[in-house]
Amino acid sequence: MAYSTHTLHRRKLLLVKQATIGIVLLLAVAASAVEQQQQHTRPVLRSTRDLATYVGTYPCNNGLLEQSVILDALRKVLGADYAAYREHMQVSGCSALRKIDGFLFVDVSQSGVGGYTSYLYVRLNDGAVFLFWLNSTVSEKHWKFYGARPIPATVSRNVESELNEGWGHVAYFTVRGEDVDIDFDKRRITSPQRTDRD
C-alpha cells in the first residue's frame, strides 16, 4: 500500500505531537517528584540542638531559621525586640552553620550597609540560645547581647573575633562579657598608605 507524501507528512506530524506530549508529561511527573522529595527533605527541628545535624549548610537557604523551634527560642531571648529582629532576618543573608567550642554559630547580617550584624549561638549541651545584635551602623554603636546571663566567654570571644574579621577595616573591637569597646583609631589597615607620589 503506497502512501501519498501528504499522508506521510501528516503521520510524521502526528508522531512529533505525540512525542512532544509525552516529553511534557514526563517533565511534569519529574518536577512533581522533585517537589515532593524537597517537601519531605525540608529540615524539621524538634529542638535547637538539632541544628547540629546541619553544620556546613546555609540556614537562610534551607529554611532552618524559619523553623518554629528557632523562632520560639528567638522570641524568648529577644522579648520586645523580636519583631524588629524578624524584620532584620528578612533582609539579611547568613553564613554557613559552624561549630565553635561547644556552640553552633551562624552570622545573620545585612550586606553593604555598614553594620546591622548579628551572631546567633546555640549551646550544644543544653540548646540555650544567645544572640549578639548590632542593630545600627558600626559608627552608631547600638548593640546588645541576648540570652541567659552571664554571657558565656566563648560567645564573647567569638563576637570579638567575628566583629574584627568583618569590621576591622572600620574599627577595632574588644569584647569583655557584655561590654563592647569600639575603637575607630585602632582599625585594621587593609590597603597600603597613600604617599605624595600617588
C-alpha positions in Angstrom: 0.0 0.0 0.0 1.6 3.3 -1.1 1.0 6.4 0.9 1.0 9.8 -0.6 3.5 12.4 0.5 0.7 14.4 2.2 -0.3 11.3 4.3 3.3 10.6 5.3 3.7 14.2 6.3 0.6 14.1 8.5 1.7 10.8 10.1 5.2 12.4 10.9 3.5 15.5 12.3 1.2 13.3 14.5 4.2 11.3 15.8 6.0 14.6 16.7 2.9 15.9 18.5 2.6 12.6 20.5 6.3 12.6 21.3 6.1 16.3 22.5 3.1 15.5 24.7 5.0 12.5 26.1 8.0 14.7 26.9 5.9 17.4 28.6 4.1 14.7 30.7 7.4 13.1 31.7 8.8 16.5 32.7 5.7 17.3 34.7 5.9 14.0 36.6 9.6 14.5 37.2 9.0 18.0 38.5 6.3 16.8 40.8 8.6 14.0 42.2 11.3 16.5 42.9 8.9 18.9 44.7 7.6 16.1 46.8 11.1 15.0 47.7 12.1 18.6 48.7 9.0 18.8 50.9 10.0 15.6 52.6 13.6 16.6 53.0 12.9 20.1 54.3 14.5 20.2 57.8 12.3 19.7 60.8 13.8 20.6 64.1 12.5 19.3 67.4 15.0 21.2 69.5 17.6 23.9 68.9 20.3 21.3 69.3 19.0 19.6 66.2 20.8 22.3 64.2 24.0 20.3 64.8 22.8 17.9 62.0 23.0 20.8 59.5 26.6 22.1 60.2 28.0 23.3 56.9 24.7 24.3 55.4 23.2 27.7 55.0 20.2 28.2 57.3 18.9 31.2 55.3 18.6 29.0 52.2 17.3 25.7 53.7 14.6 27.1 55.9 16.3 26.3 59.3 15.9 29.9 60.5 12.1 29.7 59.8 11.6 26.6 62.0 9.2 27.2 64.9 11.8 25.8 67.4 14.3 28.5 66.3 11.7 31.3 66.1 10.3 30.4 69.6 13.8 30.4 71.1 14.5 33.8 69.5 11.1 35.2 70.7 12.1 34.1 74.2 15.5 35.7 74.3 14.6 38.8 72.3 11.4 39.7 74.2 10.2 43.1 72.9 12.9 43.2 70.2 11.6 40.1 68.5 9.6 41.8 65.8 12.4 44.1 64.9 14.8 41.2 64.7 12.4 39.3 62.4 12.5 42.3 60.1 16.3 42.2 60.2 16.2 38.5 59.3 14.0 39.1 56.3 16.6 41.4 54.7 19.8 39.5 55.8 21.9 36.7 54.5 23.7 34.2 56.5 26.9 32.3 56.8 27.2 28.5 56.9 26.3 27.0 60.2 29.6 26.2 62.2 30.6 24.5 65.4 32.7 26.6 67.7 33.8 25.4 71.1 30.6 23.7 72.2 28.3 26.1 70.3 26.7 26.2 67.0 27.2 29.6 65.2 25.6 31.4 62.3 26.1 35.0 61.2 22.8 36.6 60.2 23.7 40.0 58.8 22.8 42.6 56.2 25.3 43.2 53.4 26.7 46.5 52.3 25.0 48.8 54.9 27.9 49.5 57.3 26.6 47.4 60.2 23.4 45.6 61.0 25.2 42.4 62.0 24.0 39.6 64.2 25.5 36.4 65.5 23.3 33.5 66.7 24.7 30.9 69.0 23.2 27.6 70.3 24.9 25.9 73.2 25.2 22.2 72.3 24.9 20.8 75.8 21.5 22.4 76.6 20.2 24.1 73.5 20.3 27.6 75.0 20.3 30.4 72.5 22.4 33.5 72.7 22.4 36.4 70.2 24.6 39.4 69.6 22.9 42.1 67.5 24.5 45.3 66.2 21.2 47.0 65.3 22.8 50.0 63.6 25.8 51.0 61.6 29.2 50.4 63.4 29.6 54.1 64.0 26.2 54.4 65.7 27.2 51.7 68.2 23.7 50.3 69.0 24.3 46.7 70.1 23.0 44.2 72.6 23.6 40.7 73.9 20.5 38.4 74.4 20.2 35.2 76.3 20.8 33.8 79.7 23.3 35.6 82.0 26.2 35.6 82.3 27.0 35.6 78.5 29.4 32.6 78.0 33.1 33.6 77.5 33.1 31.5 74.2 30.3 33.7 72.9 32.1 37.0 73.9 35.4 35.8 72.4 33.8 34.8 69.2 31.8 38.0 68.9 35.1 39.9 69.2 36.7 37.8 66.6 33.8 38.0 64.1 33.5 41.8 64.5 37.2 42.3 64.0 37.2 40.0 61.0 34.1 41.6 59.4 34.5 45.2 60.5 38.2 45.5 61.4 38.7 47.9 58.5 36.3 50.3 60.2 37.2 49.9 63.9 38.9 47.6 66.5 36.5 45.7 68.8 37.2 44.5 72.3 34.5 42.4 73.9 34.6 41.5 77.6 31.4 39.8 78.9 28.6 42.1 77.6 30.8 45.1 77.2 31.9 46.0 73.7 34.5 48.7 73.1 34.6 50.1 69.5 37.8 52.0 68.8 37.9 53.8 65.5 41.5 54.8 66.0 42.9 51.3 66.1 41.2 50.0 62.9 43.0 47.4 60.8 44.5 48.9 57.7 43.7 46.7 54.7 45.1 48.9 51.9 48.5 50.5 51.5 49.1 54.0 52.8 48.8 56.8 50.2 52.0 58.7 49.6 52.8 62.0 47.9 53.9 60.1 44.8 50.3 58.7 44.3 
